[in-house]
Amino acid sequence: MNLCNLTIWEETFSEYVPNVFCAPWQSVPLDWGTQRFWQDRQNQLEEKLLQVSEMSPEQLSMYLYNKRDQIGKVMGTVDWNYINHDLKVSRVLCKQCAHSGSKSRHMLICPS
């Protein structure tokens, strides 16, 4: 789940969803893990999934590495102990996905 959480970081911690953060030390929004999370961010999340699905494997890999570097080790929805391993695995999976011609790269980072 790390890569999915890294991919949707901005949508998770955005300020356009009111009343989901009530303390500065809160690591996830109050609607995390609920249907409201998706409902309140549906347009943004669908747009992000579309962007990810249109990325080449190299673009996706670089996007994830850059996102990790931008965010740093902020507490939240990403388990930083495993993210480097997850990114290496995602690079391999993206290359395999590109080789097979699959257009569903977002399923590699956001499994159902």
C-alpha positions in Angstrom: 0.0 0.0 0.0 3.0 2.3 0.4 3.2 3.2 -3.3 -0.5 4.0 -3.6 -0.3 6.2 -0.5 2.8 7.9 -1.9 1.0 8.5 -5.2 -2.0 10.1 -3.7 -0.2 12.1 -1.0 -1.4 15.5 -2.1 -5.0 14.3 -2.3 -4.8 12.7 1.1 -3.4 15.8 2.8 -5.0 18.5 0.8 -6.6 21.5 2.4 -9.7 21.5 0.2 -11.4 18.9 2.3 -12.6 20.7 5.4 -12.6 19.4 9.0 -10.4 16.3 8.5 -7.4 17.7 10.4 -7.8 18.9 13.9 -4.3 18.5 15.3 -0.8 19.3 13.9 0.4 15.8 14.9 -2.4 14.0 13.2 -0.8 11.4 10.8 -3.9 10.8 8.6 -7.1 12.7 7.9 -10.2 11.8 10.0 -11.9 10.3 7.0 -9.0 7.9 6.2 -10.3 4.4 5.7 -13.9 5.5 5.2 -16.1 6.0 2.1 -16.0 9.7 2.8 -12.3 9.7 1.9 -13.1 8.7 -1.7 -16.3 10.7 -1.9 -14.7 13.9 -0.8 -11.7 13.5 -3.2 -13.2 11.6 -6.0 -12.5 14.0 -8.8 -8.9 14.5 -7.7 -8.3 10.8 -7.2 -9.7 9.8 -10.5 -7.6 12.5 -12.2 -4.5 11.2 -10.5 -5.2 7.6 -11.5 -5.7 8.7 -15.1 -2.3 10.5 -15.0 -0.6 7.5 -13.5 -2.2 5.1 -16.1 -0.8 7.3 -18.9 2.8 7.4 -17.6 5.4 5.2 -19.1 7.2 2.8 -16.7 10.2 5.2 -16.6 8.0 8.2 -15.9 6.1 6.4 -13.2 9.3 5.2 -11.5 10.7 8.7 -11.6 7.5 10.2 -10.4 7.5 7.9 -7.3 11.2 8.6 -6.6 10.7 12.4 -6.9 7.6 12.2 -4.7 9.6 10.4 -2.1 12.3 13.0 -2.2 9.8 15.9 -2.0 7.9 14.6 1.0 10.9 13.3 2.9 10.1 11.3 6.0 7.0 13.0 7.1 4.8 10.9 9.3 1.7 9.8 7.6 0.3 7.1 5.4 3.7 5.9 4.0 5.8 3.3 5.9 9.2 4.9 5.3 11.0 1.7 6.5 9.9 -0.1 3.4 9.5 2.6 0.7 12.9 2.2 -0.9 12.3 -1.5 -1.3 8.8 -0.9 -2.6 10.2 1.6 -5.2 12.7 -0.9 -6.4 10.0 -3.6 -6.8 7.7 -1.1 -8.6 10.5 -0.3 -11.1 10.8 -4.0 -12.0 7.0 -4.4 -12.2 6.6 -1.4 -14.4 9.3 -2.7 -16.8 7.5 -6.0 -16.9 4.1 -4.2 -17.4 5.6 -2.2 -20.3 7.0 -5.3 -21.9 3.6 -7.0 -21.8 1.9 -3.9 -23.2 -0.5 -3.5 -20.2 -2.1 -0.1 -19.8 -3.1 -0.6 -16.1 0.1 0.5 -14.4 -2.0 2.2 -11.7 -3.0 -1.3 -10.5 0.6 -2.0 -9.6 0.6 0.8 -7.1 -3.0 0.7 -6.0 -4.1 -2.9 -5.9 -7.7 -3.5 -5.2 
